[in-house]
Amino acid sequence: MKKILNIILIGGGGHCKSVIDVIEQEGKYQIKGIIDSDSTLKNVLGYPVVGRDEMLASLINENTYFLITVGQIKSYEVRLKIANLLYENSAKMATVISPLAYVSKHAKINKGTVVMHKSMVNADAEVGKHCIINTLANVEHDVKVEDFCHVSTAAIVNGGVHVKRGSFIGSNATILNHIVIEENSVVSAGKFIKR
């Protein structure tokens, strides 16, 4: 019988709701609660908000995993700040992969990353720490996505592309083969990057 692991989510907004659905489908983690800075927020999709940001360190223990569920539009600074706090307190980082996604056995997904429903990560691709590979995103063969990147809904990152740290690839954007997306770049929704 498979052991269910405890998880606490950090950030209770819209992205959190989507991640909750993935966690429920995956069946690997049991959501123990959510941390959020909004003092009026009591629960998200029936899961309790167990504390505010300042309580995070006190919830870290050997039996609990954590996942940053603050969304990332353009800047990754908030997610980085949370990750640094987790690392400083030796927290265990969760990796969540939807059973409705396809991740090649030859791909690598690093800790703190979520791969959402119907997305694809193909052979010899590597996705860094604390990334979001969002619904219907396509990360093709030999792609390298560095830490703290968000490949948004239905974006296509073609073979051999290198997406550097902290970049945001907008919904329905397409990046042609072997292009380097520089650190902290924002590729707007629907954009076609060919050079």
Phi and psi restraints in degrees (value plus and minus 20) as a CYANA .aco file:
   2 LYS   PHI     -93.8   -53.8
   2 LYS   PSI     113.5   153.5
   3 LYS   PHI     -99.4   -59.4
   3 LYS   PSI     110.7   150.7
   4 ILE   PHI    -108.5   -68.5
   4 ILE   PSI     110.3   150.3
   5 LEU   PHI    -116.7   -76.7
   5 LEU   PSI     125.3   165.3
   6 ASN   PHI     -99.1   -59.1
   6 ASN   PSI     122.9   162.9
   7 ILE   PHI    -160.3  -120.3
   7 ILE   PSI     121.9   161.9
   8 ILE   PHI    -137.6   -97.6
   8 ILE   PSI     114.1   154.1
   9 LEU   PHI    -120.0   -80.0
   9 LEU   PSI     123.3   163.3
  10 ILE   PHI    -136.5   -96.5
  10 ILE   PSI      86.4   126.4
  11 GLY   PHI      94.0   134.0
  11 GLY   PSI     101.0   141.0
  12 GLY   PHI    -131.6   -91.6
  12 GLY   PSI       4.5    44.5
  13 GLY   PHI    -106.6   -66.6
  13 GLY   PSI    -175.8  -135.8
  14 GLY   PHI     -82.5   -42.5
  14 GLY   PSI     -60.4   -20.4
  15 HIS   PHI     -82.2   -42.2
  15 HIS   PSI     -58.4   -18.4
  16 CYS   PHI     -77.4   -37.4
  16 CYS   PSI     -63.2   -23.2
  17 LYS   PHI     -79.1   -39.1
  17 LYS   PSI     -64.1   -24.1
  18 SER   PHI     -84.6   -44.6
  18 SER   PSI     -59.5   -19.5
  19 VAL   PHI     -87.8   -47.8
  19 VAL   PSI     -59.1   -19.1
  20 ILE   PHI     -75.1   -35.1
  20 ILE   PSI     -64.5   -24.5
  21 ASP   PHI     -81.6   -41.6
  21 ASP   PSI     -59.9   -19.9
  22 VAL   PHI     -85.7   -45.7
  22 VAL   PSI     -64.6   -24.6
  23 ILE   PHI     -80.7   -40.7
  23 ILE   PSI     -63.7   -23.7
  24 GLU   PHI     -81.4   -41.4
  24 GLU   PSI     -60.8   -20.8
  25 GLN   PHI     -89.3   -49.3
  25 GLN   PSI     -58.3   -18.3
  26 GLU   PHI     -88.7   -48.7
  26 GLU   PSI     -58.9   -18.9
  27 GLY   PHI      53.2    93.2
  27 GLY   PSI      -4.8    35.2
  28 LYS   PHI    -110.9   -70.9
  28 LYS   PSI     -51.4   -11.4
  29 TYR   PHI    -140.5  -100.5
  29 TYR   PSI     129.8   169.8
  30 GLN   PHI    -128.3   -88.3
  30 GLN   PSI     101.2   141.2
  31 ILE   PHI     -96.0   -56.0
  31 ILE   PSI      95.8   135.8
  32 LYS   PHI    -109.0   -69.0
  32 LYS   PSI     -39.7     0.3
  33 GLY   PHI     142.4   182.4
  33 GLY   PSI     159.6   199.6
  34 ILE   PHI    -150.2  -110.2
  34 ILE   PSI     120.1   160.1
  35 ILE   PHI    -122.4   -82.4
  35 ILE   PSI     112.2   152.2
  36 ASP   PHI    -171.5  -131.5
  36 ASP   PSI     129.5   169.5
  37 SER   PHI     -99.2   -59.2
  37 SER   PSI     -33.2     6.8
  38 ASP   PHI    -101.6   -61.6
  38 ASP   PSI      90.1   130.1
  39 SER   PHI     -89.9   -49.9
  39 SER   PSI     -33.2     6.8
  40 THR   PHI    -109.4   -69.4
  40 THR   PSI     -32.7     7.3
  41 LEU   PHI    -100.9   -60.9
  41 LEU   PSI     100.1   140.1
  42 LYS   PHI    -123.9   -83.9
  42 LYS   PSI     -51.5   -11.5
  43 ASN   PHI    -177.7  -137.7
  43 ASN   PSI     141.8   181.8
  44 VAL   PHI    -151.4  -111.4
  44 VAL   PSI      96.0   136.0
  45 LEU   PHI      31.7    71.7
  45 LEU   PSI      16.2    56.2
  46 GLY   PHI      69.4   109.4
  46 GLY   PSI     -25.9    14.1
  47 TYR   PHI    -114.3   -74.3
  47 TYR   PSI     115.1   155.1
  48 PRO   PHI     -92.6   -52.6
  48 PRO   PSI     124.0   164.0
  49 VAL   PHI    -103.6   -63.6
  49 VAL   PSI      93.0   133.0
  50 VAL   PHI    -115.2   -75.2
  50 VAL   PSI     -22.7    17.3
  51 GLY   PHI     151.0   191.0
  51 GLY   PSI     155.4   195.4
  52 ARG   PHI    -119.8   -79.8
  52 ARG   PSI     153.6   193.6
  53 ASP   PHI     -72.5   -32.5
  53 ASP   PSI     -59.8   -19.8
  54 GLU   PHI     -87.5   -47.5
  54 GLU   PSI     -33.8     6.2
  55 MET   PHI    -110.6   -70.6
  55 MET   PSI     -26.4    13.6
  56 LEU   PHI     -74.2   -34.2
  56 LEU   PSI     -69.7   -29.7
  57 ALA   PHI     -78.0   -38.0
  57 ALA   PSI     -55.3   -15.3
  58 SER   PHI     -92.2   -52.2
  58 SER   PSI     -35.1     4.9
  59 LEU   PHI    -113.2   -73.2
  59 LEU   PSI     -26.8    13.2
  60 ILE   PHI     -98.5   -58.5
  60 ILE   PSI     106.0   146.0
  61 ASN   PHI    -172.0  -132.0
  61 ASN   PSI     154.8   194.8
  62 GLU   PHI     -85.4   -45.4
  62 GLU   PSI     -42.6    -2.6
  63 ASN   PHI    -121.6   -81.6
  63 ASN   PSI     -10.6    29.4
  64 THR   PHI    -150.5  -110.5
  64 THR   PSI     114.8   154.8
  65 TYR   PHI    -121.2   -81.2
  65 TYR   PSI     139.7   179.7
  66 PHE   PHI    -150.4  -110.4
  66 PHE   PSI     127.7   167.7
  67 LEU   PHI    -160.7  -120.7
  67 LEU   PSI     111.8   151.8
  68 ILE   PHI     -99.1   -59.1
  68 ILE   PSI      97.9   137.9
  69 THR   PHI    -135.7   -95.7
  69 THR   PSI      -0.3    39.7
  70 VAL   PHI     -94.1   -54.1
  70 VAL   PSI     111.3   151.3
  71 GLY   PHI     -89.7   -49.7
  71 GLY   PSI     152.3   192.3
  72 GLN   PHI    -156.2  -116.2
  72 GLN   PSI      81.8   121.8
  73 ILE   PHI    -131.4   -91.4
  73 ILE   PSI      94.1   134.1
  74 LYS   PHI      51.4    91.4
  74 LYS   PSI    -103.1   -63.1
  75 SER   PHI    -108.1   -68.1
  75 SER   PSI     123.8   163.8
  76 TYR   PHI    -124.7   -84.7
  76 TYR   PSI      -9.9    30.1
  77 GLU   PHI     -78.1   -38.1
  77 GLU   PSI     -62.2   -22.2
  78 VAL   PHI     -84.2   -44.2
  78 VAL   PSI     -64.1   -24.1
  79 ARG   PHI     -84.0   -44.0
  79 ARG   PSI     -58.8   -18.8
  80 LEU   PHI     -83.5   -43.5
  80 LEU   PSI     -63.5   -23.5
  81 LYS   PHI     -80.8   -40.8
  81 LYS   PSI     -63.7   -23.7
  82 ILE   PHI     -84.9   -44.9
  82 ILE   PSI     -64.3   -24.3
  83 ALA   PHI     -80.4   -40.4
  83 ALA   PSI     -62.9   -22.9
  84 ASN   PHI     -81.2   -41.2
  84 ASN   PSI     -60.7   -20.7
  85 LEU   PHI     -82.7   -42.7
  85 LEU   PSI     -62.4   -22.4
  86 LEU   PHI     -82.6   -42.6
  86 LEU   PSI     -64.9   -24.9
  87 TYR   PHI     -84.9   -44.9
  87 TYR   PSI     -61.7   -21.7
  88 GLU   PHI     -78.6   -38.6
  88 GLU   PSI     -48.6    -8.6
  89 ASN   PHI    -125.2   -85.2
  89 ASN   PSI      -4.2    35.8
  90 SER   PHI      36.5    76.5
  90 SER   PSI      19.7    59.7
  91 ALA   PHI     -93.8   -53.8
  91 ALA   PSI     130.9   170.9
  92 LYS   PHI    -104.9   -64.9
  92 LYS   PSI     110.9   150.9
  93 MET   PHI    -116.9   -76.9
  93 MET   PSI     112.6   152.6
  94 ALA   PHI    -106.2   -66.2
  94 ALA   PSI     133.8   173.8
  95 THR   PHI    -143.6  -103.6
  95 THR   PSI     107.2   147.2
  96 VAL   PHI    -141.2  -101.2
  96 VAL   PSI     104.6   144.6
  97 ILE   PHI    -148.5  -108.5
  97 ILE   PSI     101.6   141.6
  98 SER   PHI     -82.5   -42.5
  98 SER   PSI     118.0   158.0
  99 PRO   PHI     -89.2   -49.2
  99 PRO   PSI     -30.8     9.2
 100 LEU   PHI    -112.6   -72.6
 100 LEU   PSI     -21.7    18.3
 101 ALA   PHI    -112.1   -72.1
 101 ALA   PSI     144.1   184.1
 102 TYR   PHI    -135.9   -95.9
 102 TYR   PSI      98.1   138.1
 103 VAL   PHI    -140.9  -100.9
 103 VAL   PSI      97.8   137.8
 104 SER   PHI     -78.6   -38.6
 104 SER   PSI     124.7   164.7
 105 LYS   PHI     -85.8   -45.8
 105 LYS   PSI     -33.3     6.7
 106 HIS   PHI    -118.0   -78.0
 106 HIS   PSI     -14.8    25.2
 107 ALA   PHI    -118.2   -78.2
 107 ALA   PSI     143.6   183.6
 108 LYS   PHI    -146.8  -106.8
 108 LYS   PSI     107.9   147.9
 109 ILE   PHI    -136.8   -96.8
 109 ILE   PSI     102.2   142.2
 110 ASN   PHI    -109.1   -69.1
 110 ASN   PSI     148.4   188.4
 111 LYS   PHI     -80.7   -40.7
 111 LYS   PSI     126.7   166.7
 112 GLY   PHI      63.4   103.4
 112 GLY   PSI     -18.7    21.3
 113 THR   PHI    -117.5   -77.5
 113 THR   PSI     127.5   167.5
 114 VAL   PHI    -140.2  -100.2
 114 VAL   PSI     113.2   153.2
 115 VAL   PHI    -133.5   -93.5
 115 VAL   PSI      93.7   133.7
 116 MET   PHI    -104.5   -64.5
 116 MET   PSI     154.2   194.2
 117 HIS   PHI     -74.4   -34.4
 117 HIS   PSI     118.9   158.9
 118 LYS   PHI      44.1    84.1
 118 LYS   PSI      -6.6    33.4
 119 SER   PHI    -108.0   -68.0
 119 SER   PSI     147.2   187.2
 120 MET   PHI    -155.2  -115.2
 120 MET   PSI     113.2   153.2
 121 VAL   PHI    -145.1  -105.1
 121 VAL   PSI      91.3   131.3
 122 ASN   PHI    -110.1   -70.1
 122 ASN   PSI    -198.4  -158.4
 123 ALA   PHI     -78.1   -38.1
 123 ALA   PSI     116.2   156.2
 124 ASP   PHI      45.4    85.4
 124 ASP   PSI      -2.8    37.2
 125 ALA   PHI    -106.2   -66.2
 125 ALA   PSI     130.2   170.2
 126 GLU   PHI    -151.2  -111.2
 126 GLU   PSI     108.4   148.4
 127 VAL   PHI    -133.1   -93.1
 127 VAL   PSI     106.8   146.8
 128 GLY   PHI     -92.3   -52.3
 128 GLY   PSI    -186.5  -146.5
 129 LYS   PHI     -99.2   -59.2
 129 LYS   PSI     125.9   165.9
 130 HIS   PHI      37.5    77.5
 130 HIS   PSI      20.3    60.3
 131 CYS   PHI    -119.4   -79.4
 131 CYS   PSI     140.1   180.1
 132 ILE   PHI    -138.1   -98.1
 132 ILE   PSI      97.0   137.0
 133 ILE   PHI    -126.1   -86.1
 133 ILE   PSI      80.7   120.7
 134 ASN   PHI    -102.7   -62.7
 134 ASN   PSI     154.4   194.4
 135 THR   PHI     -70.2   -30.2
 135 THR   PSI     108.8   148.8
 136 LEU   PHI      47.8    87.8
 136 LEU   PSI     -12.3    27.7
 137 ALA   PHI     -88.7   -48.7
 137 ALA   PSI     128.1   168.1
 138 ASN   PHI    -143.6  -103.6
 138 ASN   PSI      90.2   130.2
 139 VAL   PHI    -126.5   -86.5
 139 VAL   PSI      87.1   127.1
 140 GLU   PHI    -101.8   -61.8
 140 GLU   PSI    -198.6  -158.6
 141 HIS   PHI     -76.4   -36.4
 141 HIS   PSI     123.2   163.2
 142 ASP   PHI      43.0    83.0
 142 ASP   PSI      -2.1    37.9
 143 VAL   PHI    -102.9   -62.9
 143 VAL   PSI     122.2   162.2
 144 LYS   PHI    -138.0   -98.0
 144 LYS   PSI      99.3   139.3
 145 VAL   PHI    -131.5   -91.5
 145 VAL   PSI      95.3   135.3
 146 GLU   PHI     -98.2   -58.2
 146 GLU   PSI     157.5   197.5
 147 ASP   PHI     -78.2   -38.2
 147 ASP   PSI     129.3   169.3
 148 PHE   PHI      40.9    80.9
 148 PHE   PSI      15.4    55.4
 149 CYS   PHI    -122.2   -82.2
 149 CYS   PSI     133.4   173.4
 150 HIS   PHI    -144.8  -104.8
 150 HIS   PSI      93.7   133.7
 151 VAL   PHI    -118.3   -78.3
 151 VAL   PSI      87.1   127.1
 152 SER   PHI     -97.8   -57.8
 152 SER   PSI    -199.5  -159.5
 153 THR   PHI     -75.5   -35.5
 153 THR   PSI     107.8   147.8
 154 ALA   PHI      41.4    81.4
 154 ALA   PSI      -2.4    37.6
 155 ALA   PHI     -94.5   -54.5
 155 ALA   PSI     129.2   169.2
 156 ILE   PHI    -140.5  -100.5
 156 ILE   PSI      98.4   138.4
 157 VAL   PHI    -132.6   -92.6
 157 VAL   PSI      84.1   124.1
 158 ASN   PHI     -97.3   -57.3
 158 ASN   PSI     148.7   188.7
 159 GLY   PHI     -69.9   -29.9
 159 GLY   PSI     116.4   156.4
 160 GLY   PHI      57.3    97.3
 160 GLY   PSI     -16.7    23.3
 161 VAL   PHI     -90.5   -50.5
 161 VAL   PSI     126.8   166.8
 162 HIS   PHI    -140.7  -100.7
 162 HIS   PSI      91.5   131.5
 163 VAL   PHI    -121.0   -81.0
 163 VAL   PSI      93.1   133.1
 164 LYS   PHI    -102.9   -62.9
 164 LYS   PSI     144.9   184.9
 165 ARG   PHI     -64.6   -24.6
 165 ARG   PSI     114.6   154.6
 166 GLY   PHI      56.6    96.6
 166 GLY   PSI     -10.0    30.0
 167 SER   PHI    -102.8   -62.8
 167 SER   PSI     132.7   172.7
 168 PHE   PHI    -140.1  -100.1
 168 PHE   PSI     102.2   142.2
 169 ILE   PHI    -128.2   -88.2
 169 ILE   PSI      93.6   133.6
 170 GLY   PHI     -90.7   -50.7
 170 GLY   PSI     146.1   186.1
 171 SER   PHI     -75.9   -35.9
 171 SER   PSI     115.2   155.2
 172 ASN   PHI      42.9    82.9
 172 ASN   PSI      -6.2    33.8
 173 ALA   PHI     -93.1   -53.1
 173 ALA   PSI     131.4   171.4
 174 THR   PHI    -148.8  -108.8
 174 THR   PSI     109.1   149.1
 175 ILE   PHI    -136.6   -96.6
 175 ILE   PSI     101.1   141.1
 176 LEU   PHI     -90.5   -50.5
 176 LEU   PSI     145.3   185.3
 177 ASN   PHI     -73.8   -33.8
 177 ASN   PSI     123.0   163.0
 178 HIS   PHI      43.2    83.2
 178 HIS   PSI       2.6    42.6
 179 ILE   PHI    -109.8   -69.8
 179 ILE   PSI     125.5   165.5
 180 VAL   PHI    -122.7   -82.7
 180 VAL   PSI     102.8   142.8
 181 ILE   PHI    -117.1   -77.1
 181 ILE   PSI      96.1   136.1
 182 GLU   PHI     -88.7   -48.7
 182 GLU   PSI     141.5   181.5
 183 GLU   PHI     -73.6   -33.6
 183 GLU   PSI     118.7   158.7
 184 ASN   PHI      42.0    82.0
 184 ASN   PSI       3.0    43.0
 185 SER   PHI     -94.9   -54.9
 185 SER   PSI     132.9   172.9
 186 VAL   PHI    -142.4  -102.4
 186 VAL   PSI      95.7   135.7
 187 VAL   PHI    -121.0   -81.0
 187 VAL   PSI      93.9   133.9
 188 SER   PHI     -84.3   -44.3
 188 SER   PSI     136.3   176.3
 189 ALA   PHI     -74.9   -34.9
 189 ALA   PSI     114.1   154.1
 190 GLY   PHI      58.1    98.1
 190 GLY   PSI     -21.9    18.1
 191 LYS   PHI     -90.3   -50.3
 191 LYS   PSI     123.2   163.2
 192 PHE   PHI    -132.1   -92.1
 192 PHE   PSI      90.6   130.6
 193 ILE   PHI    -121.1   -81.1
 193 ILE   PSI      92.1   132.1
 194 LYS   PHI    -135.7   -95.7
 194 LYS   PSI     -26.3    13.7
